[in-house]
Amino acid sequence: MLPLPPSPHAWALFLDFDGTLTEIAASPDAVRIDADLPSLLGQLETWLGGAVAIVSGRPIAQIDTLLAPARLPVAGLHGLERRLPDGRMEQTDTHRTDLDSVKKAMTQLAATDNRLLLEDKQLTVALHYRQAPDKASLCRKTVQSAVLPFPALEVLEGKMVLEARPVDMNKGVAVQALMAVPPFRGRVPVMVGDDVTDEDGFQLVNDLQGITVKVGPGATRAGHRLDGVGDVLIWLKQMRDSLAAGDS
């Protein structure tokens, strides 16, 4: 049994999106959202005094569209862009010329197999091979070789995806930035995620004596585990109900 917040002012909740709040789809635009998810997140934001944030590899604009009408603080593109609780936007400097060169190599590879999907997120460029797992090695070699000449870029490898992005930004840095501002500041951070891209966030939260939850199988730094998206949604509903009961 995972813990529940002892009070509405105790926790700061950080949630990954794909693979955590919704099942991973064959392509990013094919994802399906549980009908109750936006209202659930909105209720949690209310009960936790605004201290709920999405920390995702998706751009903020996509998160807003998928979770409408909920509009939460978000660290998008693994933290390269952030919307703070007061609505202010922050963005890390991009290296678009370098990314365009990497994108060219990705595009050439994707053109050889229609199962490969190129996704240009402006601040990063990603190559998805979920529909072509047999091309994993070739995709990895191609992207790593394309990024190698550019020391300001690095390759982030997730579930069936390789993403070229500026260095020195990850979900741990993103969570730390949000923890520095109200209403997150001074609370116990709680992070939930499913992918290797969440591990930097888990490490940061562990260092802050927070609570970390890994969704699904695999080695992890997280201290707790849930089997899948359905279990995450059940736990979040339990959290909402516990907070509501405590206020009654």
N, C-alpha and C positions, 0 to 999 in steps of 0.2 A: 504494500500500500504506500503510495507516494504521499508526502506531507501536503498539508493545506495551510494557507497563510493564517497565522494566529490573529491578525488584525488587518483592517483595510489599509493601514499605513506601514505594514511590515515589508511587503515584497515589491520589487520592480521586475516585471515579467517581460522577457525577451523571447520571441518566437520566430523560428525559421518558418518558411512558407511551404515550398514544394517538398513533399515527403514527410512533412510534419503536420501541417494544417490541412493538406489536401494530397491525394495520391499523385505520384509522378506520372505524367502522361507521355505519350510517344513524342510529342512536340510541345513546346511551351504554351502555344495558343490552344492546345487541345485539353487543357486542364479543366476539371469540373469541380465546382465549389459546393460544399454542403449548404443547403438552403438556409440552415440556421446559423452558419458560421459568422456572417457579418453582425447579426444582432447579438450573438454570444460574445464576440470580441468587444462590441460597444458596451455591453453590460459589464464585462470585466473591467473595461477602462473606467467606467463610472464607479464601480465598487472599489477599485484600487486607486482612486483619486488621480486617474490619468497616467499611471505608471505602467503602461502596456505598450510595447513597441514590436514591430515586425523587423527582423534582421534577415535580409534575403539577398540572393544573387540577382533577383529581378530588378528592373528600374522601378523607381517610386511610382511613376505613372501607371505601370501595369498593376502594381499592388492596389492602388486606389481604384482602378477600374474593376478589378476582380472582387474587392471587398466592399464596394459601394453598397449602402451609403456610409459605412464606417470609414472614418478618416483618422488614422492613428499616427503617432510618431513612427517614422520609418528610416531604417538604414538600408538603402538600396545599393545594388552592385557591390555587395560585400562591404559596404561602408563608404564607397567612393562618393556617394551622394547621401545626404541626411536631411530629413525634415525634423526639426526640433519641436518640442511640445508647444512652443509659442507660435509655430508656423514658419519660423525662419528656415531658409534653405542654406545648406553648406555643401560645397563640392570640392573634391580634391582636383588639383591641376591634372589635366589629361596630357597624353603624348600622342596626339592624333596622327601626326605624320608617321611615327613609328608604327602605330596600330594599323594604318592603311597598308603599310608594307606587309605586315603579318596577315592582314585580311586578304591580300592578294594571293598569298600562298594557300590559305584556307579555301578561298574561292576556287582556285585551280583544282584542289583535291576534291572538293564537294561536287564539282562538275563531272567527275568521273564516276559518281555513284549517287543516284537520286535518293538513296536512303540516308545520306549525310545531310545535315542541316546546319547552315551558317546563320548565326544570329549576331547582328551588329547592334550593340547597346550604346554606342557612341563613346562611352568612357572605357568600355571593354569590347572584345570581340570573342565570340564563343563558337566552337565546333561541336555539335552534338552527333554522337554515333550510336544512340540507343537502338535505332532500327538496323544498325550494321555492326554488331559486336565483333564480328570477324575482322573489322577494320581498325580495332583498337590500337594495335601496335603501329600501324601505318599512320594513323591520326596523331598519335603521341610523338612519333619521330618527326613528322612534318611540322607540327606546331612548335615543338621544342627547337628545331633547327631554324624556324622562321624568327623566333624570339631571341635566339642566341646573340645576334649582332647588336641588340638594343638593351643596354644595362639598366635602363629605366623601366623595363618591362619584365614580367615574370609569367610563368604558366601556372595557373591554378587548376588542379584536376579534381573534378567531382564525379558524381555518378553518371558515367557514360557521356561526359562532357569535358572538353579542354578549353580553358578560357585564358586569353592573353589580357593582362591588366597591368596598370602601374604598380610598382613595388611599394612596400611599406604601408599597405592598407589591408586589413583583414577584419573579420567579425569581432575579434578581441578588441582591436582599436576602436571599432564602431561602438561596441557596448561601453567601453571606457569613456568615450566622448559623451554618450547619453547619461551615464552615471554621474557626470559632473554637473548636470543641470537639474532643477526641479521639474517634475515631482520625483524623479528617479534618485536624486542625490540623498544619501543617508539611509537608503533602504537596502535590504538584502537582495542581491541580484539572483534571478532564477532564469536559466536559459534552457530551451528545448530545441533540439535539432537532430537531423538524421544523417548528415553527410560529413565527409572529411573536412569540408569547408567550414563546419561548425566547431571543429576542435580547438581553433585559436580562441574562440569565444568561451568554450568550456574551460580552457586553461585560465583565462582571465577571471572568470566567475569563481573558479576554484580558489584562485589566489586571494579573492575578496571574501572567502569563506561563505560563498553562496551555494546554490543548489543547481546541479546540472543533470539533464535528462537526455539520454540517447534514445532515439526512436529507431527500432529495428536492430538487426544483427551487426556484428563487426566490432573490432577493437576500438576502444574509446577512452578518453580521459573523464567522461561523465561518471558521476557517482550513482546514478539511477538509470533505469531502462524501462521503456514501454515498447510493446511489440509492434505497434503500428499506428496509423493515423486515427483509426477508430478509438483506440485506447487514449490517445491524446485528447480527442474531443470529449470523451467521457470524463476524463480528469478535469478538464477545463470547466465542464458543466458542474462537477462536484465542487470545484473552487468557487464558482459563481454562487451556487446554492449555499455553501458554507458562509460566504461573506454576507449574503442577504439575510441568512438566519441570525447571524451575529449582530446584525443591525436592528433586528426586530425586537 
